[in-house]
Amino acid sequence: MMVIEMLHHVSLPVSDLERAKKFYAEVIGLTELERPPFPVPGAWYQIGDRQLHLIGGDSKATFRVDKPVDSHDAHFAIRVRSFKQAVEHLRSLGYAPDAVDPMRVSRENAAATAGFPQIFVLDPDRNVIEINAAVSD
């Protein structure tokens, strides 16, 4: 039997690498890591002691075309210190449950069934990201 030590990284396909890099740096606030010189474009980011890998330029990638933010679809989650600060940050960038731009519609639940507060947003390729905190503040 194999012994699993941890989840190392999550990889996501992106159709426009520069647009995705801007989103993950400016909206989510991730720090970009040095990446090996693979033959396909991409970017690596640090998330706590784990990583997010963006893979660009692959026409075989699967994208969530024309789908809204959906917590029941494939997603990854990041934990933040303050639910309130995360909501305020996202709102300052135009993300809200009633946003006019469908790409900035968020789902917010301070008292989620999961037992911790959650926010769901879309990246520019409609990948779903959950942002959660240990408690609602």
C-alpha positions as CSV (number, residue, x, y, z in Angstrom):
1,M,0.0,0.0,0.0
2,M,1.2,3.5,-0.7
3,V,1.5,6.0,2.1
4,I,0.2,9.5,1.2
5,E,2.0,12.3,2.9
6,M,0.1,15.3,1.6
7,L,-1.6,17.0,-1.3
8,H,1.3,18.7,-3.2
9,H,-0.5,20.9,-5.8
10,V,-3.6,21.6,-7.8
11,S,-3.3,22.2,-11.5
12,L,-5.7,24.3,-13.5
13,P,-6.0,24.9,-17.3
14,V,-6.0,28.5,-18.4
15,S,-6.7,29.9,-21.9
16,D,-4.8,33.2,-21.4
17,L,-1.8,32.8,-19.1
18,E,-1.2,36.6,-18.6
19,R,-4.8,37.2,-17.7
20,A,-4.8,34.3,-15.3
21,K,-1.5,35.5,-13.7
22,K,-3.0,38.9,-13.1
23,F,-6.1,37.4,-11.5
24,Y,-4.2,35.1,-9.1
25,A,-1.7,37.8,-8.1
26,E,-4.1,40.8,-7.8
27,V,-7.5,39.2,-6.8
28,I,-6.4,36.1,-4.9
29,G,-3.0,37.6,-3.7
30,L,-0.8,34.6,-4.5
31,T,3.0,34.8,-4.8
32,E,4.4,33.4,-8.0
33,L,7.2,30.7,-7.8
34,E,10.0,29.9,-10.1
35,R,8.9,27.2,-12.6
36,P,11.0,24.7,-14.5
37,P,11.3,25.4,-18.3
38,F,8.5,23.1,-19.5
39,P,7.6,23.2,-23.2
40,V,4.1,24.5,-22.4
41,P,3.4,27.9,-20.8
42,G,2.4,28.1,-17.2
43,A,2.9,29.6,-13.8
44,W,3.3,28.2,-10.3
45,Y,2.0,29.9,-7.1
46,Q,2.5,29.3,-3.4
47,I,-0.6,28.7,-1.3
48,G,0.6,28.2,2.3
49,D,2.8,25.1,2.2
50,R,1.1,23.8,-1.1
51,Q,1.1,25.0,-4.7
52,L,-1.2,26.0,-7.5
53,H,0.0,25.2,-11.0
54,L,-1.5,27.0,-14.0
55,I,-1.2,25.3,-17.4
56,G,-1.6,27.4,-20.5
57,G,-1.8,26.9,-24.2
58,D,-3.2,23.4,-24.3
59,S,-6.1,23.1,-26.7
60,K,-7.0,19.7,-25.1
61,A,-7.8,21.3,-21.7
62,T,-11.3,21.0,-20.2
63,F,-12.9,24.4,-19.4
64,R,-16.2,25.2,-17.7
65,V,-17.6,27.1,-20.6
66,D,-20.6,29.4,-19.9
67,K,-21.1,28.0,-16.4
68,P,-21.8,30.2,-13.4
69,V,-20.1,30.0,-10.0
70,D,-21.2,26.7,-8.5
71,S,-20.0,25.3,-5.2
72,H,-21.0,21.8,-6.3
73,D,-18.7,21.8,-9.3
74,A,-15.0,21.0,-9.3
75,H,-13.1,23.5,-7.2
76,F,-10.2,24.1,-4.9
77,A,-10.3,25.9,-1.6
78,I,-8.0,28.3,0.2
79,R,-8.2,29.2,3.9
80,V,-7.9,32.8,4.9
81,R,-7.5,34.4,8.4
82,S,-10.5,36.7,8.1
83,F,-13.8,36.0,6.3
84,K,-14.8,39.7,6.7
85,Q,-11.5,40.9,5.2
86,A,-11.8,38.5,2.3
87,V,-15.4,39.7,1.6
88,E,-14.2,43.4,1.8
89,H,-11.3,42.7,-0.5
90,L,-13.4,41.0,-3.1
91,R,-16.1,43.7,-2.9
92,S,-13.5,46.4,-3.5
93,L,-12.7,44.6,-6.7
94,G,-16.4,44.3,-7.8
95,Y,-17.1,40.7,-6.6
96,A,-20.5,40.4,-5.0
97,P,-23.5,38.1,-5.0
98,D,-25.4,40.7,-7.1
99,A,-22.6,41.8,-9.4
100,V,-23.7,42.8,-12.9
101,D,-20.6,41.1,-14.5
102,P,-21.3,37.4,-14.4
103,M,-17.5,36.8,-13.9
104,R,-17.6,38.7,-10.6
105,V,-20.7,37.1,-9.1
106,S,-19.7,35.5,-5.8
107,R,-21.5,33.1,-3.5
108,E,-21.0,34.1,0.1
109,N,-22.2,32.1,3.1
110,A,-21.1,33.2,6.6
111,A,-23.0,30.3,8.2
112,A,-22.3,27.5,5.6
113,T,-23.4,23.9,6.2
114,A,-19.8,22.9,6.0
115,G,-19.3,24.5,9.5
116,F,-17.1,27.4,8.3
117,P,-17.8,30.5,6.3
118,Q,-17.3,30.3,2.5
119,I,-17.0,32.5,-0.5
120,F,-17.0,31.1,-4.1
121,V,-15.6,33.0,-7.1
122,L,-14.6,32.3,-10.7
123,D,-11.2,32.8,-12.2
124,P,-11.1,34.2,-15.8
125,D,-11.5,30.7,-17.2
126,R,-14.5,29.9,-14.9
127,N,-12.5,27.6,-12.6
128,V,-14.3,27.7,-9.2
129,I,-12.3,28.9,-6.2
130,E,-13.6,28.5,-2.6
131,I,-12.2,31.0,-0.1
132,N,-13.0,30.0,3.5
133,A,-12.1,30.9,7.1
134,A,-12.1,28.9,10.3
135,V,-14.8,31.1,11.7
136,S,-17.0,34.0,10.7
137,D,-15.8,37.3,12.1
